Amino acid sequence: MAIAWLRKMFGVSAVTEPVSNQPVYHLTERQNASEDTHGATNSETTNAKTKRYREYLLELDHAFCQSLFGTEHSYEMPTETQRENAKSYAKQLLSNELNSEKIPRKPSSLPLLLKLLKMEMVNNDTVAQFLIKDPALTSQVLKIANSPFFRLSNQSVESLDEAIRRLGIAGIKRVVSAATMMPVFQASGGNKTLNETVWRWALCSGASLEALSIIRDQDGPSNYLLGLIPELAMLIVNQELDRLEGSLPEEEKILPMQRFKVFKRVAWKICIQIRKEWGMSEEFDQALYDMGDAMRLRKYSIVYDAIILAQYSAVEASAKPPISIEKLSLLTESDEFVNQTVLLSLKSKIEG
């Protein structure tokens, strides 16, 4: 069922093999299973596997930071001052709530989107009549539906009815989620190129989270939207770091890789504050707490898995990935086949 859904959603002809029936584990559980299977004399130690996990994640994060921030300073080691500054910034962001004005204004179409996501067993006409109440959103939906990431053919979508007919109810919910969130990313201050790169990362993260949710029987109507929020938090963290550094001498400002590490320390908190400020349901909170634990403690969570797959996809679009799919699968709870399937779908969308 899950693989059939992937074929329908992504149109990936490579999806021909069954998903492996092997169980999925947390990192330590995987290690114990390996030791039980191969025997203590032939198995790697827990420390060795943890070291490999750190090495592979560091390689992926390093390559991804180059796609986010460029190659300048990418191979520099932080000074002691930069290390202390990074720790201080993370502590400040964790200790203090951001002022409301630091959180992007709630999208005007968000209440309509949240109602749409809760609608079940509805037909195309009902959805069309519901969306047409917001002309600005309808225009944005058509624009998004014709973008390379969402279009299903070379033919343009000319009307809302046609978009719903082609994409289906689930597909139009994804498009409306993206149409609601895209202006927030575009309006974020700072580097325009960075904002665009983070937006593409967000689209890949949302698609990955929805796919993984189906495969793991954790499907929910808001999963795609949930997948877009951590990347918005990244932009907020980056802006706050700019503010905290102020007029510091260039040699004391933290390096790009350190910025990304600060993001991973505080992302869960910023995400939950976005959720609260925008009046969204508390249903997201546990997934975001789990994401925070995964980022800090090297555990697995479905949201962080989606983020990692989106990182890999972003790197793959511009350069050879620094780690193989086999190594990538140590970083996520999914096996190689599932990861490869999701990445193929993302690649087809990115390349149009």
N, C-alpha and C positions, 0 to 999 in steps of 0.2 A: 504493500500500500504506500509506504513512504517513498520508495523508489519511483513508483508510478506517478506520484505527486511531483517529484523532482523533475521527471521528464516533462510533465505538463507545464509546470511553473517556469522552468528554465529552457526547455527545448534542447536538452543536452543529449545528443545521440550516443555519447560514450557511456551512458548509464545502462549497462547491459548485465553487469554482474550482481549477484545478491549481496546484501550487506552482510559482513561477517557476523556470525553468531557469538563471537567471543565476548565475554562480559567487559563492561567498562569499569574503571577503578579510579579512585584517587591515587595520587602519585605513590604514596606508601603502600597502598593495596596492590598496585601493579608490581611493585618491587617484591612484595611477599609472594604474589602469584608466580612471578618468575622464579623465585628461589624454590618454591614448592615443585615447580615443573622440572627444572633443570638440576636441582640438587645444589647444596651449599658449595660444593667444591668447584662447580662450573659457573656459578652465577656471579654477577657483579654485586659488590656491596652497595648498601643503601647510599653511602657517601659518594660512591662513584657515579651512581645514577643521578643523584642530586646535582653533582658537579656537571654532568652532561646537560641536564636540564638548564642550569644556569648559563652554560656556555652557548647552547643553542638559542636561548631566549636573548642573550646579550647580542649575538650576531644578528638576529632578526631585528631587534630594537635599533641597533646601530644603523643598519641599512634603511630602516623605515625613517629614522630621524633625518637621514640625508635627503629622503624624498620630501620630508616636511620642511626642513630648515635650510637645505642646501649642504654642500660639501665643506664650506668654510668651517674651520675649527673641529671638523668631524673626527680627526685623528689625534686631537690634543688630549692630554691627561689633565684633569682638574688640579689646581693648586690647593693647598690647605685652606686658603681663604675662600676659594670657590666652594669647597666642600662644606665649610662651616656656613656659608651663606645659603647653600641649598637646604641644609638641615633646618636653618632658621626660617626660611620661607615656608617649608612644608609644615613646620610646627605652627607658624602663624595662621596658615590657611586651615589647619585642622582645629585650632583652638578658638577661632573667631568666626562667627557667622558673617557672611558677606552682606553688605548693605543691599537693600532691595534694588537700588539703582544699578548695582553691578550685575544683576541677573537680567538678561534680555527681556524686553517686554513680552508678555504672553501674546502669541499670535491671535489675531482677531477671529480666525477661523477655527481655533482649537476647540471651543465648546461644540461646534457642529461636528468636527472630526470625532470627538470622544463619543458623541451620540451615534454617529455612523458605525463606529467600531463595535458598539454593543448591539447593533441591529442583526438579527439572525433570521434565517428562513424568509428572506425578502426577495422580490423579483426586481428585474432591471428597471422597470418603470418607477417603482417606489423609490429606489436609490436616486434615479435621475431627478424626480420631483423634489427629493430632499436636498440634493446638492444645488439645484438651480436657484435656491433661495439666496445663495451667496454668489453673485455674478463675478466678483473678483476672484474667488476661489475657483469657479468654473473655468475661467480663462487660464488660470495657473495650472489647473488639472490638464487641460488640453496641451499646454506647453510641455509639461512633464511627460505626458503620455507619448509625445512625439520625440522625446529625447532618446539618444542611443541606449541608455540604461533600461528603458521601459518598453520601447516599441517592439512589437512582435513581427513586423514585416517592414518592407521599404515603403509601403503605402502610408500616407499621412492620415491621422485621425482628424476628422473635420468637425465632429460634434460630440457632445457629452454622451448621447445615446450610443453612438458608434464606439466610443471609448469603453463604455460599460459592456457592450456586446462583445468586443474583442478581448478585453482583459478579464471579464468575469467579475463577480462581486468581490472575491478575495483580491484580485488584481487591482481593482479600482480603489479598494481600501488602502493598498500600498501606495498607489499614486497620490491619493488625497493626503496621506501621511507625509509624503515627501513634499507635496505642494504646500502644505501648511508650514513645514519646518524650513524649507529652503530660504525664504526671505529672512529668517532669523540669522542664518549663517551668513547670508550676503550682507546683512546690516551690521554684523559684528565689526567693531573697530579693528585697527591693526593692519597687518599685511594682507592685501587682497589675494595675492597668490596663495598664501598660507590658508586663507579662508576657503578658497576653491578646492585646494588639496584635501583639507579636512572634510569638506562636504562630500567629495567622492569617497573618502574613507568611510564616512557615515552611511552612505548608500550601500556600500559593500557590507558594512557591519549589520545593517538592518536586514539585508537579504540573507546573510549568513545565519543570523539569529533565527529568522523565520524558518529556514531550511532545517537547522539543527533541532528546533523545537518540534517540527513535524516528525523527524526521524526518531527523536527520543520520547515521543508521546507526551510532550509538554506544550502542545499547541495552545495558543491563546490569541484572541483577536487583536491584542495590542502589542504583540511581540515585535512587529516591524518598527513601530513607533519607539518602543523601548530601546531598540538597537541604535537609534539616532541620537539618543540623549548623551551618552558618554563623550562623543566627539564634540558636542556643543560645550560640554564641561572643559574639554581640552582648550578651546578658544578662550573661555573665561579664565582658566588657569594661566594661560599665556599672557593675557592682558594684565592679570594681577601681578605676575612676575615682572612685567615691564614697569608697573607702578612701584613695586617694592624696590626694584633696582634703581629707579630714578636716575640721578646724575652720577651714579657710581663710575669710577674709572673703568674703561673697557676691560682691563685685565682682571678686575674683580667680579665682573658679571659672569653668571654661571653659563656653562656650555650647553649646547642643544640637547645632548644626551641627558644632562642633569635636569633640564626642563621637563623632559619626558618622564624621568623618574619621579619628579615632584608630582606631576600629573597622576601617575599611578598610585602615589601615596594618598592623594586627596580626592580622586575622582568620585568615589562613592558618596562623599559628603556633598560635593558640589551638585551631583546628580539629584540627590534627595532634596536639596534646597531648591533646585529648579522645579522639581515635582510639586513641592509645597507652594512655591510662589505662583505657580500656574494653576493651582487648584486641581491637580490630577489625583487619581485614585492612589491609595496606599498599596495597591496590589503590586506596584513596582518595587517597593522597598526591599523585600527579602532578596530579590534577584540582584539588587544593587549592593546590598550588604555582602552577599556571596561574591559578587564581582570584586569588591574591595578586599575581602579576605584572599581571593585568588591572586590579585595583583601584589599584595604585600607578603603573603605567606607561601606563595608558590603552590597553591591548591588549584583544583579545577572548578570552574563555574561555566555555565552555558553562555552567559553574556561575555565573559572574558575569552572563551573559546571563539566566539563570533568576532570579537575585536582582533584576536590574533590572526584568524583566517583573513580578515579584511586587511590587516597589515601586510601579510604575505602577498595578497593579491595586488596591493598598491605597489609593492617592490617589484613584483613580477612584471608589472605593466611597463616598467622603465628600465629594468636591468635584470641580470640573472640573480635569482634568489640566493642568499648566502647559505641556506640550509636546504636539504632535500625534503621531499614529502615524508619520507620515513622519519627524519629527525623532527619535522614539524609535528608529527603525530605523537611524539613524546610530550609536546607542550599542550596538547588538548586531550579531551576525554574521548574523542572520536578516533576510529581507526583510519588507516591510510586511504581506504576506498572511499569512505564518507568525505574525508577532507579533500581528496582529489576531485570528487564529484562536485562539491560546492565550489571549489576553485575554478573548475572548468566552466561552470555556469557564470561565475563572476567575470571570467576572462572574456566570454562571449559577449557579455553586456558592455564591458569596458571598451572592447574593440569595435562594438557596434555591429 
